[in-house]
Amino acid sequence: MDLEIKGKIALVTAASKGLGRASAEELSQAGCRVAICARTTAQVEATAREISAASGHEVLAFSADMSKEADINRLLDEVRGKLGDPEILVINAGGPPAGNYDNTPIEEYPKAIELTLMSGVRLTHGCLPAMRKAGWGRIVMISSISVKQPLPFLLLSNMARAGLTGFMKTVASEIAASGVTVNAVLPGSHLTDRIRSTAEKRAADEGRPLEDILAETASHIPMRRIGEPRELAALVAFLASGRSSFITGTSTVVDGGAYAGLM
């Protein structure tokens, strides 16, 4: 399938590994001019080289921390200077620390909001005006199944991602006639460092082997396995494409059938 985005400028945040990296790989394979960022310069530069070697298209690397407003502003300025205004924006950020009500200090709440909610708000504010002016744009937010079904031990993430979903849905409706679409993808359990670190915390808290936690996670998925990042990234690329022009304001679950609700 031709995604009709060859040559488009795409920015994917928090993309040195996991779901962000997989999304950048898909967009680069589709012929996009891709910019990626992460907090660690050496790691994101290595990732950019690897993606570029696989796709045959240039991928530019930038360093930025999604929890810092100044970093986001600098990132957008640098991407514009090297490539131009992003036409595709994939919003991703590492989640806040795992924990429940009893072991989450109240000072962690504002940090979670800055990282997981406000990063998406700031990136949207930074990229949307140029998209609206051009009459074309795609914003895809990598969120979580937790916005439909809150997850145990992820109190901060459950809270902040729900807020980002409200922002996404409202903005999508307000700008729907502009040619810019805004959607979210909701991963369940995928084999990322985030899933592993959450499992490790649970294992430590409960005094159980890590392997048991991972096996338990897989057992609750109808497909009886944890997903691969590329399986989510394929949807990200479609929603970022020209073929998805009548889809906006959606939150689509990619979780092997684990979500139990009807809607």
CORFENUR-V418646 format. One line per field, one symbol per residue. ss: DSSP state (@ for helix, = for strand, . for the rest). phi: phi as a letter, one per 20 degrees, with the letter a starting at -180 (. if undefined). psi: psi as a letter, one per 40 degrees, with the letter a starting at -180 (. if undefined). A space follows every 50 residues. Layout:
BEGIN
ss=???
phi=???
psi=???
END
This chain:
BEGIN
ss=........====.....@@@@@@@@@@@@...======..@@@@@@@@@@ @@@@@...=====.....@@@@@@@@@@@@@@.....====.......=. ......@@@@@@@@@@@@@@@@@@@@@@@@@@@@..======..@@@... ...=@@@@@@@@@@@@@@@@@@@@.@@@.========..=..@@@@@@@@ @@@@@@...@@@@@@@@@@.......=.@@@@@@@@@@@..@@@...... ====.........
phi=.ffmcgnfecdceldfamfffgffffffffnfeddcbafegffffffgff ffffendfcddcdadfedgfffffgffffffecoffeccdebbfffgfqd gfddfffffffffffeefffffffffdfgfffffmbacdcdedagffdbg efmcgffgfffffffffgfffgffdgeenddcccddfeecfcffffffff fffffemcfggfffffgffeegfmbefegffefffgfffeefedfddbme cdecbmnffefed
psi=hhefeheihhhhiffeiadddddddddddeeihhhiiidhdddddddddd dddddeihhiiihiheehdddddddddddddddahhdhhhhiihiiiiia ddehideedddddddddddddddddddddddddeehihhhhhbieeedgh iiefddddddddddddddddddddedeeehihiihgibhigidddddddd dddddefiiddddddddddehdefiiiidddddddddddeieefefhiei hhhgeeedheid.
END
